[in-house]
Amino acid sequence: MNKLNIPQLPKISEMTEKILSGEISVVELVKEHIKLAKEIQEKTNAFITIFDGETNKDQYDPLLHAQKLDELIKSSPPKAYGLELLGIPFTVKDLYLVENTRTTFGSKLMEEFVAPYTSTVVQKCLDAGAILIGKTNCDPWGFGSTGENSGYGPTKNPHNLDYVPGGSSSGSPASLAAGVGFFSLGTDTGGSVRLPAALCGLYSIKPTYGRNSRFGIGVMGSSFDTPGFFARHAEDIELLEGIMEGKDEHDPTTFEHSQAENSKSEIRNSKNYNLQPTTYTIGIPKEFFGDGLDPEIRQMIDSKIEKYKQAGHEIKEVSLSTLEYGLAAYYILVPAEISANRARYDGVRYGKFVSEDYVQNMIESRSKYFEDEVKRRIMIGTYVLSAGYSDQFYKKASKVRSKLKREFEKIFKEVDFIVAPAIPSKAPKLGENNDDPLKNYLLDIYNVTANLAGIPAIAIPLGFGNDEMPIGMQIMGNWFDDVRLINFAAN
């Protein structure tokens, strides 16, 4: 098989202990991961920018920050204990702004844009001691399910380089699975951390909408976008979410912890990984397990459900009757928001400047530099919002969204969690669906429901199929019930 080595790296907490004990220096660790990032880049195309302290001297310098942390550890070790991500290398999807660094949003239109500030969740990671080593490849502004729409070329799955890693956050899971960094930030508008996590054998989480700040992230669909992330271990998911969550004055959609069922302290202190879990009622939505689901994926999920039964959990069939309209509603509502959000990319404030004439500049720059999928979604969104069609499409889709939320409210009165596939099929080969965008849209069919409703969902790895490619599933929870969801997923 045309694959890379997939290393097994320790949990973040175990790595920080090694750093504090002096077993490894932060500089040594960061250099090791920068070197590996450059090595895998040639085969996976997982990065748009790699920070090495040399090529990008005017941008973020990870080695400089690593040296400062090593000095802190030597001079005053107790101070270092407050940094939960002390010296931990990580990467971010190139939708996240990082001050003074190039941020392309995966599009050639923005290849020269330098971020004026840092996104909230990235800053929280940096403040906790993490070291950023690269910006990862992605579909432009998150428009894609496979990672093939990027203006910088497709990302390849390290488990088999002939296959896609899943999108839109493609470079983040591809690089992490290949051994670069200990976690990676992505975004989830309709499954863009859960789908690629399932195809790359990783954990990922889409928190409750509003739990993590969207400030400083390239926008796709404002009422859907959710900052999420990838990790190798469930315990890392718990640690990271406790760091990133919280109210942000720059993002009015974020909430105070008092508004949620659980608080940051509960996330950080909920160490239930080695304990017998509380028994729960697990919902199995029958609509997710119908025709179109790959038999091998279904078999592995059924095996996991059987393990839940053996552990004492109650299994209950539930129904999401609106599911059959969910994907259609999503691909009406999100393109509508995409169309509105693209207005700022006029070649003056953002984008390429190609003409002194404003209208001509906007037409030429968009025509030449917007990728095909970007143009496709803008046109769909503009159409469904146009006079005479908004009632026929947009308003009906909004009603579907409201109905779906009510169905979830009803179901979560009966069950604690919902178990479902994360993707209907195994990873497509690179280029397999290029002539049929609808096939790629259908890859999101099981994921968009969580984004339409705003509920949290976590992807977990189940193992490998007969083709030696990863298979995963997702678990959805009630609004603000992220803590229990993470702990359940860890068992």
C-alpha positions in Angstrom: 0.0 0.0 0.0 1.2 3.5 -0.8 1.2 4.8 2.8 3.3 6.7 5.3 4.3 5.5 8.7 1.5 6.2 11.3 3.3 6.6 14.6 1.7 6.1 18.0 2.5 9.2 20.1 1.8 9.7 23.8 -1.0 11.8 25.3 -0.4 15.5 25.7 -0.2 15.2 29.5 2.4 12.5 29.2 4.4 14.6 26.9 4.4 17.7 29.1 5.6 15.5 32.0 8.6 14.5 29.9 9.3 18.1 29.1 9.1 19.2 32.7 11.3 16.3 33.8 14.0 17.3 31.3 13.8 14.1 29.4 13.3 16.2 26.2 13.7 19.9 25.6 11.0 22.0 23.9 13.5 23.0 21.2 14.4 19.4 20.4 10.7 18.4 20.3 9.8 21.3 18.0 12.7 20.7 15.7 11.7 17.1 15.4 8.1 18.0 14.4 9.2 20.7 12.0 11.5 18.2 10.3 8.7 15.7 10.0 6.3 18.3 8.7 8.7 19.0 5.8 9.2 15.3 5.1 5.5 14.4 4.9 4.7 17.6 2.9 6.3 16.2 -0.2 3.9 13.2 -0.2 0.7 14.5 1.5 0.6 18.2 0.7 -0.9 18.7 4.1 0.5 22.2 4.7 0.2 25.6 3.1 2.8 27.1 5.5 5.4 25.5 7.7 7.0 27.7 10.4 10.6 26.8 10.8 12.2 30.0 12.1 14.2 30.4 8.9 11.9 30.5 5.8 9.4 32.7 7.5 11.5 34.9 9.7 9.1 37.8 9.7 6.2 35.5 10.7 5.7 33.3 13.8 8.9 31.7 15.0 8.3 28.5 16.8 11.9 27.9 17.8 12.1 31.3 19.4 9.1 30.5 21.6 10.5 27.0 22.3 13.8 28.5 23.5 11.9 30.8 25.9 9.9 27.9 27.3 13.1 25.9 27.9 14.6 28.9 29.7 11.4 29.2 31.8 11.6 25.5 32.8 15.3 25.8 33.8 14.9 29.0 35.7 11.7 28.6 37.5 10.0 25.2 37.0 7.0 25.8 39.2 5.8 28.6 36.9 5.8 26.1 34.0 3.2 23.9 35.7 0.5 26.4 35.0 1.0 25.9 31.2 -1.2 22.8 30.4 0.2 22.6 26.8 3.8 23.4 27.8 6.0 22.9 24.7 3.4 20.9 22.8 3.7 21.3 19.0 0.4 21.8 17.1 -1.0 22.9 13.8 -4.0 24.9 12.6 -6.2 24.8 9.6 -5.4 27.8 7.4 -8.7 29.4 8.1 -7.4 30.6 11.5 -5.8 34.0 11.7 -2.4 34.1 13.4 -0.9 37.6 13.8 1.7 38.6 11.2 1.4 35.2 9.3 0.1 34.5 5.9 -3.5 33.2 6.0 -4.8 32.0 2.7 -8.1 30.4 3.7 -7.1 27.7 1.2 -7.8 30.0 -1.8 -5.4 31.6 -4.3 -7.5 34.8 -4.0 -6.0 35.3 -0.5 -2.5 34.0 -1.0 -0.9 37.3 -0.1 -3.1 38.1 3.0 -1.2 38.6 6.3 -3.4 38.3 9.4 -3.5 41.5 11.6 -4.4 39.6 14.8 -4.7 36.1 16.2 -8.0 34.1 16.5 -9.2 33.6 20.1 -8.9 29.8 20.2 -5.4 29.8 18.8 -4.4 32.5 21.3 -5.7 30.3 24.1 -3.5 27.4 23.0 -0.5 29.7 22.7 -1.2 31.2 26.1 -1.3 27.6 27.5 2.3 27.0 26.2 1.6 25.3 22.9 4.0 25.9 19.9 2.5 26.5 16.5 4.5 24.8 13.7 2.3 25.2 10.6 -0.9 26.2 8.8 -2.6 23.2 7.2 -4.2 22.8 3.8 -8.0 22.9 3.4 -10.8 23.4 1.0 -11.2 27.2 0.3 -13.1 28.7 3.3 -14.1 25.2 4.2 -16.0 24.5 0.9 -15.6 20.8 0.5 -15.8 17.3 1.8 -12.6 15.7 0.5 -9.8 18.3 0.6 -9.5 18.4 -3.2 -10.8 21.9 -3.8 -7.9 23.8 -2.2 -6.2 26.4 -4.4 -2.9 24.8 -3.3 -3.7 21.3 -4.5 -5.4 18.3 -2.9 -4.3 16.8 0.5 -3.6 13.1 0.5 -4.5 10.5 3.2 -1.3 9.2 4.9 -2.9 5.8 5.4 -3.1 5.5 1.6 -1.8 8.4 -0.5 -4.1 7.4 -3.4 -7.2 8.4 -1.2 -8.6 11.6 0.2 -8.3 12.4 3.9 -11.7 14.0 4.0 -12.5 17.7 4.1 -12.7 20.5 4.5 -10.1 20.4 7.3 -8.0 17.9 5.3 -4.4 19.0 6.1 -5.1 18.9 9.9 -5.9 15.2 10.3 -3.5 14.2 7.5 -0.6 15.8 9.2 -1.6 14.7 12.7 -2.1 11.1 11.6 1.4 11.2 10.0 2.9 12.2 13.3 3.2 16.0 13.1 2.1 17.8 16.3 -0.1 16.5 19.1 -3.3 18.2 18.1 -4.7 20.3 15.2 -7.4 22.9 15.0 -10.1 22.5 12.3 -13.5 23.9 11.7 -16.8 22.1 11.4 -19.7 23.6 9.4 -21.2 20.4 8.2 -18.9 17.7 9.4 -15.4 19.0 8.5 -13.7 17.7 11.6 -15.8 14.5 12.0 -15.7 13.2 8.5 -11.9 13.5 8.1 -11.3 12.2 11.6 -13.2 9.0 10.6 -11.1 8.7 7.4 -7.8 9.3 9.2 -8.3 7.2 12.4 -8.5 10.1 14.9 -10.7 11.7 17.5 -12.3 15.0 16.8 -15.0 17.2 18.3 -17.6 19.7 17.1 -18.6 21.4 20.3 -22.0 22.9 21.0 -22.4 26.0 18.7 -21.2 29.0 20.7 -19.0 27.0 23.1 -15.8 28.0 21.3 -15.2 31.4 19.8 -15.3 31.9 16.0 -13.4 35.2 16.3 -10.5 35.3 13.9 -11.6 32.4 11.7 -12.4 32.6 8.0 -16.2 32.5 7.8 -18.2 30.0 5.7 -21.7 29.9 7.2 -22.0 32.1 10.3 -24.8 30.2 12.0 -23.1 26.9 11.3 -19.4 27.4 11.7 -17.9 25.7 14.8 -14.2 25.7 15.8 -13.3 22.0 16.4 -10.1 20.0 16.6 -8.4 16.7 16.2 -6.4 14.6 18.6 -5.1 11.0 18.9 -6.5 10.4 22.4 -9.9 11.1 24.0 -8.2 12.5 27.1 -6.5 15.1 24.8 -10.0 16.2 23.6 -11.1 16.7 27.1 -8.0 18.8 28.0 -8.1 20.9 24.9 -11.8 21.7 25.0 -11.3 22.9 28.6 -8.7 25.4 27.4 -10.5 26.7 24.3 -14.1 27.0 25.4 -15.6 30.1 26.9 -17.3 33.5 26.4 -15.5 35.9 24.1 -16.4 39.6 23.9 -15.4 39.5 20.2 -18.0 36.8 19.4 -21.6 37.5 20.5 -22.6 33.9 19.8 -20.4 32.5 22.7 -22.0 31.9 26.1 -21.1 32.3 29.7 -20.4 29.1 31.5 -23.4 29.7 33.8 -25.6 29.3 30.7 -24.2 25.8 30.1 -24.9 22.6 32.0 -21.2 22.1 32.6 -18.3 24.4 33.4 -14.6 24.6 32.4 -13.6 23.3 35.8 -15.8 20.3 35.4 -14.2 19.6 32.0 -10.7 19.8 33.4 -11.4 17.7 36.5 -13.6 15.0 34.9 -11.0 12.2 34.8 -13.3 9.3 34.3 -11.3 7.4 31.7 -10.3 4.5 33.9 -13.5 4.2 35.9 -16.7 2.2 35.2 -18.9 4.7 33.4 -22.5 5.5 34.4 -24.9 3.6 32.4 -26.7 5.6 29.7 -29.5 5.3 27.2 -28.1 5.4 23.7 -30.3 6.3 20.8 -29.8 4.6 17.4 -31.5 6.7 14.7 -33.0 4.2 12.2 -32.7 6.7 9.3 -28.9 6.7 9.6 -28.7 3.0 9.0 -30.6 2.6 5.8 -29.6 2.0 2.2 -26.4 3.7 1.2 -24.4 2.9 4.3 -21.3 0.8 3.6 -21.9 -2.7 5.0 -18.4 -2.8 6.6 -18.9 0.5 8.4 -22.3 -0.7 9.6 -20.8 -3.9 10.9 -18.1 -2.1 12.9 -20.7 0.3 14.4 -22.9 -2.6 15.3 -20.0 -4.2 17.1 -19.5 -1.0 19.0 -23.2 -0.9 19.9 -22.9 -4.5 21.1 -20.1 -3.5 23.4 -22.2 -0.7 24.8 -24.9 -3.3 25.6 -22.4 -5.5 27.3 -21.3 -2.5 29.4 -24.8 -2.1 30.7 -26.0 0.8 28.5 -29.6 0.7 27.2 -29.9 0.8 23.5 -33.1 2.4 22.1 -34.1 3.0 18.5 -35.1 6.5 17.7 -36.3 8.4 14.6 -35.2 11.6 13.0 -37.8 11.8 10.3 -36.4 15.2 9.1 -33.1 13.6 8.2 -34.1 13.0 4.6 -34.5 16.8 4.1 -31.4 17.7 6.2 -28.8 17.6 3.5 -31.0 19.6 1.1 -31.7 22.2 3.8 -28.0 22.4 4.6 -27.1 23.0 1.0 -29.6 25.8 0.7 -28.9 27.6 4.0 -25.1 27.4 4.0 -24.6 28.6 0.4 -27.0 31.5 1.2 -24.8 32.5 4.1 -21.7 31.8 1.9 -23.1 34.2 -0.8 -23.6 37.0 1.7 -20.2 36.5 3.4 -18.3 36.6 0.2 -19.3 40.2 -0.5 -16.3 41.5 1.4 -13.9 39.8 -1.1 -14.0 42.6 -3.6 -10.3 42.9 -4.4 -10.1 46.2 -2.4 -10.5 45.2 1.2 -9.6 41.6 0.7 -8.4 39.6 -2.3 -6.4 40.4 -5.5 -6.1 43.9 -7.0 -6.1 43.6 -10.8 -7.7 46.8 -12.0 -8.2 50.4 -11.0 -11.9 50.2 -11.9 -13.8 48.8 -8.9 -16.4 46.8 -10.8 -13.9 45.4 -13.3 -11.4 44.6 -10.5 -14.1 42.6 -8.6 -15.2 40.7 -11.7 -11.7 39.8 -12.9 -10.2 39.0 -9.5 -13.1 36.7 -8.6 -13.3 35.1 -12.0 -9.6 34.3 -12.0 -8.8 33.4 -8.4 -12.0 32.0 -6.9 -11.8 28.2 -7.1 -14.6 26.3 -8.9 -16.3 25.1 -5.8 -16.3 28.6 -4.3 -18.0 29.9 -7.5 -20.5 27.0 -7.4 -21.6 27.7 -3.8 -21.8 31.5 -4.3 -24.1 30.9 -7.3 -26.3 28.5 -5.4 -26.6 30.9 -2.5 -27.3 33.9 -4.6 -30.0 31.9 -6.5 -31.9 30.7 -3.4 -31.9 34.3 -1.9 -33.0 35.9 -5.1 -36.5 37.5 -5.6 -39.1 34.9 -6.3 -37.0 32.0 -4.9 -36.3 32.8 -1.3 -39.8 31.7 -0.2 -39.5 28.6 -2.3 -36.1 27.5 -1.0 -34.6 29.5 1.8 -37.7 29.9 4.0 -38.6 26.2 3.6 -35.1 25.1 4.5 -35.2 27.3 7.6 -38.5 25.5 8.6 -36.7 22.2 8.2 -34.0 23.4 10.4 -36.4 24.4 13.1 -38.3 21.1 12.9 -35.0 19.1 13.2 -34.1 21.0 16.4 -37.5 20.1 17.8 -37.0 16.5 16.9 -33.6 16.5 18.7 -35.2 18.1 21.8 -37.8 15.3 21.9 -35.2 12.6 21.4 -32.9 13.9 24.1 -35.7 13.6 26.6 -35.6 9.9 26.0 -31.8 9.2 25.4 -28.5 10.6 26.6 -26.5 10.2 23.4 -27.0 9.3 19.7 -24.7 6.9 17.9 -24.5 7.2 14.2 -22.1 6.8 11.2 -19.8 9.8 10.4 -19.7 9.0 6.7 -21.8 6.7 4.5 -18.8 5.1 2.6 -15.1 4.6 2.9 -12.6 7.2 1.7 -13.0 8.0 -2.1 -9.9 7.9 -4.3 -8.4 11.2 -5.3 -10.3 12.5 -8.2 -13.0 9.8 -8.0 -15.9 12.3 -7.7 -14.5 15.3 -9.5 -17.0 15.1 -12.3 -20.0 14.7 -9.9 -19.9 17.3 -7.0 -23.2 15.8 -5.7 -21.4 12.6 -4.7 -19.1 14.7 -2.5 -22.0 16.6 -1.0 -23.6 13.3 -0.1 -20.5 12.4 2.0 -21.9 15.0 4.6 -25.3 13.4 4.9 -24.8 12.1 8.4 -22.9 15.1 9.7 -25.0 18.2 8.7 -27.8 17.4 11.2 -25.6 18.2 14.2 -24.7 21.6 12.6 -28.2 22.4 11.6 -29.2 21.8 15.3 -26.1 23.2 16.9 -25.6 20.2 19.1 -22.1 18.7 20.1 -20.8 15.7 18.2 -17.6 13.7 18.6 -15.9 11.3 16.1 -14.1 8.3 17.4 -12.0 5.7 15.6 -13.3 2.1 15.4 -10.4 0.4 13.7 -9.6 -0.6 10.1 -11.5 -2.1 7.3 -10.5 -4.9 5.0 -8.7 -2.4 2.8 -6.6 -1.3 5.9 -8.2 2.2 5.8 -9.6 3.7 9.1 -13.3 3.5 10.0 -14.9 5.8 12.5 -18.3 6.8 13.8 -19.8 9.8 15.6 -21.7 10.3 18.9 -24.0 13.3 19.3 -25.1 14.8 22.6 -27.6 17.3 23.9 -26.9 21.1 23.8 -24.2 22.1 26.3 -23.7 18.4 27.3 -20.1 18.4 25.9 -18.5 17.1 29.1 -20.6 14.0 29.4 -20.2 13.4 25.7 -16.4 13.5 25.8 -16.3 11.2 28.8 -18.7 8.7 27.3 -16.7 8.7 24.0 -13.5 7.9 26.0 -14.9 4.6 27.4 
